[in-house]
Amino acid sequence: MGHDHEGQRVSRRRLFAGISSLGLGSLLAACSGAEGTATTVTTSTGASVTPTATTAKDLTSLFDGAGTCKLTSTTTQGPYYFDADKIRSDIREDKQGVRLRVAIKVQDSETCKPLGNAVVEIWHCDAAGLYSGAEAASTGGNPPGGGNPPSGAPTGAPPSGGPGGQPNSGGGDMADLTPTDDKRYLRGAQVTNADGIVEFTTIWPGWYRWRTIHIHAMVHFSNQRVLTTQMMFDEKLNSAVMAKSPYSEHAGRDTFNDNDNIYDDSMLMKITQEDDGYLGAIVFSADSDKDGA
C-alpha cells in the first residue's frame, strides 16, 4: 500500500487546488443543500468548484460489519478549537512523528445510512503536546477546561459535554478559541464521500497534562454542528509510540485511558499497522437532523 495513495490523488490535484482555496464557511455552505448535496461555489481565486470527497477507495472495507447506530458520545470540544480554514487531507505540515492515517465513517444515528457531503474537522496536539494557534496556552500546562488533575481512577460526574453529558448537544461546552499565533498544523477538514467516509494523514498525537492521548473531531451537516467528539488509542500502542523520537523527548505522561475523565471505550479507534505507521478507523453515528435520536 503506497504512502498517501499518491497514484489515486494525482488526477484530483486540480480539484484539491480549488477546494483548498475555500474557507470552512464557504465549504459548509456548499455542502448544505438538500440531504447534504453539494452546490457550486466561488473560491478565493475566482474559480467555481463543487466540493467533492477525495477519499481513497480502499477504505470502505475497513467498515464492513459496522452496523451499529448507537449515537456517538458527544464530548467537550476543548479550549483549542477554531475554524482553521484548512480544507486538506494531509494536515502534518512540518510536524515530525509516527505517521497515522485516519479513516472516519459518518452515518446517521437513526437510519445507519452513510452521510455523504458532511464536513469533518479534526485537530490535535503535536508530539510535544502543543496545539497550533494556541502554542503559548498549550505550553502552560493548565488543564483544558479547568479543573483539577486526576488522581487514580476518575470519580464523580464526567465534565460537561463528556460521555455522560447530553449526547445530542453537538457543539461541546466551550466557546471557540481566538487564535494567538499563526500556526495551523495538525488541523484540517474534509468532505465525506457517498459512503460517508473521510481520510486524513497526520501523526500520532502527543500528550499534555491531565488528558490521555486523543484526537478531536467535529461533524458539520446541512451547515450545523451535529457532533463533537474525540478519538483515542489502545494504551499498548500509545506506549510503543511514546517510546520513539520525538515523543520520547517529552517525558512524564500523567494521564492514561483508565484515569482520563472523558475516555470511553466507544472512542477507541481500530488500529492496524501500515507501512511506516498506522491506520486508524472509527465510525461516527451523528444526529444529522438534531432531533436528539
C-alpha positions as CSV (number, residue, x, y, z in Angstrom):
1,M,0.0,0.0,0.0
2,G,1.7,3.2,-1.1
3,H,2.1,6.2,1.1
4,D,-0.7,8.7,0.8
5,H,-2.1,6.8,-2.2
6,E,-0.4,9.3,-4.5
7,G,-1.4,7.5,-7.6
8,Q,-5.1,7.9,-6.8
9,R,-4.6,11.5,-5.9
10,V,-2.7,12.8,-8.9
11,S,-5.8,13.1,-11.1
12,R,-7.5,15.1,-8.4
13,R,-4.9,17.8,-7.9
14,R,-6.9,20.4,-9.7
15,L,-9.9,19.7,-7.5
16,F,-7.7,19.9,-4.4
17,A,-6.4,23.2,-5.5
18,G,-9.9,24.6,-5.9
19,I,-11.3,23.2,-2.7
20,S,-8.3,24.2,-0.6
21,S,-8.9,27.9,-1.6
22,L,-12.4,27.7,0.1
23,G,-12.8,28.8,3.6
24,L,-14.6,26.5,6.0
25,G,-17.7,28.7,5.9
26,S,-17.9,28.5,2.2
27,L,-17.4,24.8,2.3
28,L,-20.2,24.3,4.8
29,A,-22.5,26.4,2.7
30,A,-21.6,24.5,-0.4
31,C,-22.4,21.2,1.4
32,S,-25.6,22.3,3.0
33,G,-28.1,21.6,0.2
34,A,-31.0,19.1,0.4
35,E,-29.8,15.9,2.1
36,G,-26.3,17.2,2.2
37,T,-25.9,17.6,-1.6
38,A,-23.1,19.9,-2.7
39,T,-23.5,23.1,-4.7
40,T,-21.1,25.1,-6.8
41,V,-19.3,27.9,-5.0
42,T,-16.7,30.5,-6.0
43,T,-13.3,30.2,-4.4
44,S,-11.0,33.0,-3.2
45,T,-9.1,32.7,-6.5
46,G,-12.3,33.3,-8.5
47,A,-12.7,29.7,-9.7
48,S,-16.0,27.8,-9.5
49,V,-15.8,24.4,-7.8
50,T,-18.2,21.8,-6.4
51,P,-16.8,20.3,-3.2
52,T,-16.3,16.5,-3.8
53,A,-15.0,13.9,-1.4
54,T,-11.4,12.7,-2.2
55,T,-11.3,9.5,-0.1
56,A,-9.2,6.6,-1.3
57,K,-11.5,3.7,-2.5
58,D,-9.7,1.0,-0.4
59,L,-11.2,2.4,2.9
60,T,-14.7,1.0,2.6
61,S,-13.6,-2.5,3.6
62,L,-12.5,-1.1,7.0
63,F,-16.0,-0.6,8.0
64,D,-17.6,-3.8,6.8
65,G,-19.9,-5.1,9.5
66,A,-20.2,-1.7,11.2
67,G,-23.9,-1.8,11.6
68,T,-24.3,-0.1,15.0
69,C,-26.5,3.0,15.0
70,K,-25.8,4.0,18.6
71,L,-25.4,7.7,18.9
72,T,-21.8,8.6,19.2
73,S,-20.9,10.2,22.6
74,T,-20.6,14.0,22.5
75,T,-17.6,15.4,24.3
76,T,-16.3,18.8,25.1
77,Q,-14.6,20.5,22.1
78,G,-11.9,21.6,24.5
79,P,-10.3,25.1,24.6
80,Y,-8.3,24.8,21.4
81,Y,-11.0,24.6,18.6
82,F,-11.3,27.3,16.0
83,D,-12.1,27.5,12.3
84,A,-8.6,27.0,10.9
85,D,-9.7,27.4,7.2
86,K,-7.7,24.4,6.2
87,I,-9.5,22.1,3.8
88,R,-7.0,19.4,3.3
89,S,-6.4,15.7,3.9
90,D,-2.7,15.8,4.9
91,I,-2.5,18.0,8.0
92,R,1.1,17.3,9.1
93,E,2.8,20.3,7.6
94,D,6.4,20.0,9.0
95,K,5.5,18.2,12.2
96,Q,7.5,15.0,13.0
97,G,6.0,11.9,14.4
98,V,4.7,8.4,13.7
99,R,2.6,8.5,10.6
100,L,-1.1,8.0,11.2
101,R,-3.8,7.6,8.5
102,V,-7.2,8.4,10.0
103,A,-10.4,7.0,8.3
104,I,-13.7,8.1,9.6
105,K,-17.1,6.9,8.5
106,V,-20.0,9.2,9.3
107,Q,-23.5,7.7,9.4
108,D,-27.0,8.8,10.5
109,S,-27.7,7.6,14.1
110,E,-31.3,6.8,13.3
111,T,-31.1,5.1,9.8
112,C,-27.5,3.8,9.8
113,K,-27.2,5.3,6.3
114,P,-23.9,7.0,5.4
115,L,-23.9,10.8,5.5
116,G,-22.4,12.0,2.2
117,N,-21.2,15.6,1.9
118,A,-20.8,16.0,5.6
119,V,-17.8,18.1,6.6
120,V,-15.5,16.5,9.2
121,E,-12.8,18.5,11.0
122,I,-10.1,17.1,13.2
123,W,-7.4,18.7,15.3
124,H,-4.9,17.5,17.9
125,C,-1.6,18.4,19.6
126,D,1.9,17.6,18.3
127,A,4.4,15.2,19.8
128,A,5.3,17.9,22.4
129,G,1.7,18.5,23.4
130,L,1.3,21.8,21.6
131,Y,-1.7,22.9,19.6
132,S,-1.3,25.2,16.6
133,G,-3.0,28.6,17.1
134,A,-2.6,28.2,20.8
135,E,1.1,27.3,21.4
136,A,1.5,29.7,24.3
137,A,-1.6,28.4,26.1
138,S,-0.9,24.8,25.5
139,T,2.7,25.2,26.7
140,G,1.5,26.4,30.1
141,G,0.2,23.0,31.3
142,N,-3.1,24.3,32.5
143,P,-5.8,21.6,32.4
144,P,-8.0,22.1,29.4
145,G,-11.4,23.4,30.6
146,G,-10.1,24.0,34.1
147,G,-10.5,21.6,37.0
148,N,-8.0,19.5,39.0
149,P,-5.6,16.8,37.8
150,P,-6.9,13.3,38.2
151,S,-5.7,11.1,41.0
152,G,-6.2,7.4,40.1
153,A,-9.5,6.5,38.5
154,P,-11.9,9.4,37.9
155,T,-14.6,10.0,40.4
156,G,-17.9,11.9,40.3
157,A,-19.7,13.1,37.2
158,P,-17.8,13.5,34.0
159,P,-17.2,17.0,32.7
160,S,-20.0,18.8,30.9
161,G,-20.0,17.7,27.3
162,G,-18.3,14.3,28.1
163,P,-19.9,10.9,27.5
164,G,-22.2,11.3,30.5
165,G,-23.5,14.7,29.3
166,Q,-26.2,15.5,26.8
167,P,-25.4,13.2,23.8
168,N,-27.1,15.5,21.2
169,S,-25.6,18.8,22.1
170,G,-23.2,18.6,19.2
171,G,-21.1,21.6,20.0
172,G,-19.4,20.8,23.2
173,D,-19.4,23.2,26.2
174,M,-16.7,25.7,25.3
175,A,-16.5,28.8,23.2
176,D,-14.4,28.7,20.0
177,L,-10.8,29.9,20.5
178,T,-9.4,33.1,19.1
179,P,-6.0,32.0,17.8
180,T,-3.0,33.6,19.4
181,D,-0.5,32.6,16.8
182,D,-0.5,32.0,13.0
183,K,0.4,28.3,13.1
184,R,-2.2,25.8,11.7
185,Y,-0.5,22.4,11.8
186,L,-2.5,19.3,12.7
187,R,-5.8,20.8,11.8
188,G,-7.9,20.2,8.7
189,A,-11.3,19.4,7.2
190,Q,-12.6,17.1,4.6
191,V,-15.9,16.2,2.9
192,T,-17.4,12.7,3.2
193,N,-17.9,10.6,0.1
194,A,-21.0,8.7,-0.8
195,D,-20.1,6.1,1.7
196,G,-19.8,8.7,4.4
197,I,-16.0,8.3,4.7
198,V,-13.2,10.8,5.0
199,E,-9.5,10.3,5.3
200,F,-6.7,12.3,6.9
201,T,-2.9,11.8,7.0
202,T,-1.4,13.1,10.3
203,I,0.9,12.0,13.1
204,W,0.1,10.0,16.2
205,P,-0.8,12.7,18.8
206,G,1.4,13.5,21.7
207,W,0.2,14.2,25.2
208,Y,-0.3,17.0,27.7
209,R,-1.1,17.1,31.4
210,W,-4.5,15.8,32.7
211,R,-5.5,14.2,29.4
212,T,-5.0,10.9,27.7
213,I,-3.8,10.8,24.1
214,H,-6.6,11.8,21.8
215,I,-7.8,13.5,18.6
216,H,-10.7,15.9,18.5
217,A,-13.4,15.7,15.8
218,M,-16.4,17.8,14.7
219,V,-19.0,16.9,12.1
220,H,-21.0,19.5,10.2
221,F,-24.1,18.6,8.2
222,S,-26.5,20.9,6.5
223,N,-24.5,23.8,7.9
224,Q,-24.9,22.7,11.5
225,R,-22.5,21.2,14.0
226,V,-24.1,17.8,14.6
227,L,-21.4,16.0,16.5
228,T,-18.3,17.0,18.6
229,T,-16.4,14.0,19.9
230,Q,-12.9,12.6,20.4
231,M,-10.9,9.6,19.2
232,M,-8.5,7.6,21.4
233,F,-6.0,4.7,21.2
234,D,-5.1,1.4,22.9
235,E,-2.6,2.0,25.6
236,K,-0.2,-0.7,24.4
237,L,0.1,1.2,21.1
238,N,0.4,4.6,22.9
239,S,3.3,3.2,25.0
240,A,5.1,1.9,21.9
241,V,4.7,5.2,20.1
242,M,5.7,7.3,23.1
243,A,9.0,5.4,23.4
244,K,10.0,6.7,19.9
245,S,11.5,10.0,19.0
246,P,10.3,12.8,19.1
247,Y,7.7,11.6,21.6
248,S,10.4,10.3,24.0
249,E,11.8,13.8,24.4
250,H,8.5,14.7,26.2
251,A,8.6,12.5,29.3
252,G,6.4,12.4,32.4
253,R,3.0,11.5,31.0
254,D,0.5,11.6,33.8
255,T,-2.9,10.6,32.4
256,F,-3.9,7.4,30.6
257,N,-7.2,5.9,29.3
258,D,-8.1,4.5,32.7
259,N,-7.9,7.8,34.6
260,D,-9.0,10.2,31.9
261,N,-12.3,12.0,32.7
262,I,-13.5,11.8,29.1
263,Y,-12.3,8.5,27.9
264,D,-14.9,5.9,26.8
265,D,-14.3,2.5,25.2
266,S,-16.5,3.6,22.2
267,M,-13.9,6.3,21.3
268,L,-11.2,3.7,20.7
269,M,-10.0,3.6,17.0
270,K,-9.5,0.3,15.2
271,I,-5.8,0.4,14.6
272,T,-3.7,-1.6,12.1
273,Q,0.0,-1.3,11.2
274,E,0.6,0.2,7.8
275,D,4.0,0.7,6.1
276,D,6.0,3.0,8.4
277,G,3.0,4.0,10.5
278,Y,-0.6,3.1,11.4
279,L,-4.1,3.2,10.0
280,G,-6.9,4.1,12.4
281,A,-10.6,3.7,11.6
282,I,-13.7,4.6,13.5
283,V,-17.5,5.1,12.9
284,F,-19.4,8.2,14.0
285,S,-23.1,8.0,14.3
286,A,-24.4,11.5,14.2
287,D,-27.8,13.1,14.9
288,S,-28.0,14.7,11.5
289,D,-31.4,16.3,12.0
290,K,-30.6,17.4,15.6
291,D,-33.8,15.8,17.0
292,G,-32.0,14.0,19.8
293,A,-32.2,10.5,18.4
